[in-house]
Amino acid sequence: MSPTHELRAGMVGMGMIFDETYRPFFEQAHSHGFYSPEYGACRVRLAAVASRTGTRAERYIEQAAGRLGPIASYTEPDAVGRLLEGTEVDFVCVATPDDRHFEAARQVLSAGKHLLVEKPSVLSLEQLDKLDRLARENKVLAKVVYHKLLDPDHKKLRTLVADGLLSHVNNGYCTLLEPKMISGSQFAQWIRGRNPGTYVAVHYIKLIDFTFGGRLETVTCTGQRGLVGPADGDTWDSTQLRLTYRYDDGRDATFDIHTSWVTPDNFPGYVEQEVQFRFDNGVWNGHSRKRGVECTIEGKTPYEIKISMNNHYNGTFIEPWGERSQRGYGIEVLERFAREVATVEFGGPREERAARLDRARRLTYNDISADRQTVAAVQAMETILARHAAGQPNGVVQVNHEAGGLALWLPGASEPEVLYAGRV
Ligand SMILES: NC(=O)c1ccc[n+]([C@@H]2O[C@H](COP(=O)([O-])OP(=O)(O)OC[C@H]3O[C@@H](n4cnc5c(N)ncnc54)[C@H](O)[C@@H]3O)[C@@H](O)[C@H]2O)c1
């Protein structure tokens, strides 16, 4: 390929998700690039990475030598700041632990670079407002990765809803159970004070928000402790979140989202995901194991190879024509973002860039400005759990209450506490 365009990328965070999805994306987008009639061929080059210690970065740079061109590695302190000063990049992906997204994202947008941040984008609406403002001021994109929206099953669900074949959702549940190794080793370094809801329930918050529309009305949440941390501490083993939405016809729907990261490591689901949505005229059932395959290989599953593999999300394959590949919607979602950046930068005359930027910003599946209700639910959940850990359980957050955009009611209080004053 002789590319006519090149996008230079920065990567912040070199952990599990880098290895799973960003690494194959960068490798493919470097070797094959992508094409659009709007701008021709475009290649992506990973130019620099930032991480806490640089250990995994160094290992990757060594492995990738000769294949990806030079990659600069920056480590703490101020890894992101030094990356932005030291290496020319067009966009930066942020995949740090979720309570460290905001600061890295703020620096990226302030430097006038396009941003792609892992879910949940940020943990409060105040942070979201700041990022949205910076993106507008600096005329760049700020996008969030919600790969489950690209899952073919979820696309089908949304298509049936959009076409009116499934009418008016009334209620539903979603569960996602992660094995103990996630809380016990993978995330052990940053897990204190955290919960599995923010990290994974957020996939379903977004799915519900994006698929069914509606206005978020109330948020409640409870959870259990005692395995990852002390029974009276602020680190959660499992959480149960409930969201109520109101629709234009004046009717409500309520959704329960249950998550855990303390399920036994050898349970067959490994990452068990199930959803059920009930409509006026139908029921949608999705189950990660029932839709897929179960494979056992002595001495390998479920640790090295998963029993229920999700070959739609991300799989390594030998293609029928002999080529080895790694593909799936977890990687496709990253390429979509790069294509959106390429359209903005190369998809027509420079003087029409603002119109192209505006069109890309109107894509509500990933634009940060469309993440308000999801971030509101996350902020409410985090606050309810924090108050619970501090001895005040069973809070309820009302959205767009007359007192404020996020109003927290604790049992016994006569006035709500306003968590966010503006409208959600
Ligand atoms: N899309 C998905 O399916 C998916 C799956 C897993 C994780 N995630 C998201 O990706 C993010 C990272 O998760 P992970 O599983 O890769 O975590 P991880 O703990 O494996 O890796 C985190 C990385 O961030 C780096 N880091 C931490 N603090 C930093 C800082 N201040 N500056 C620069 N780098 C810093 C660490 O060095 C490490 O490389 C989280 O937001 C998580 O929610 C998404």
The ligand as an ORCA input file, in Angstrom:
! r2SCAN-3c Opt
* xyz 0 1
  N     -13.334     -2.078     26.277
  C     -13.192     -3.134     27.088
  O     -13.675     -4.240     26.917
  C     -12.370     -2.985     28.258
  C     -11.887     -4.128     28.883
  C     -11.041     -3.935     29.948
  C     -10.772     -2.651     30.356
  N     -11.302     -1.589     29.732
  C     -11.047     -0.219     30.188
  O      -9.705      0.102     29.852
  C      -9.120      0.848     30.892
  C      -7.842      0.147     31.328
  O      -8.151     -1.173     31.697
  P      -7.064     -2.321     31.646
  O      -7.805     -3.577     31.846
  O      -6.204     -2.206     30.434
  O      -6.195     -1.933     32.969
  P      -4.727     -2.373     33.404
  O      -4.656     -2.196     34.875
  O      -4.384     -3.707     32.798
  O      -3.775     -1.283     32.704
  C      -3.771      0.079     33.052
  C      -2.624      0.780     32.358
  O      -2.687      2.172     32.681
  C      -1.388      2.629     33.030
  N      -1.518      3.787     33.920
  C      -2.037      3.826     35.171
  N      -1.999      5.088     35.647
  C      -1.455      5.858     34.675
  C      -1.166      7.235     34.552
  N      -1.454      8.084     35.546
  N      -0.619      7.691     33.394
  C      -0.333      6.837     32.381
  N      -0.596      5.515     32.437
  C      -1.143      5.028     33.571
  C      -0.710      1.445     33.669
  O       0.708      1.586     33.615
  C      -1.226      0.309     32.767
  O      -0.416      0.234     31.625
  C     -10.190      1.000     31.981
  O     -10.845      2.218     31.793
  C     -11.158     -0.105     31.681
  O     -12.490      0.229     32.046
  C     -12.068     -1.737     28.672
*
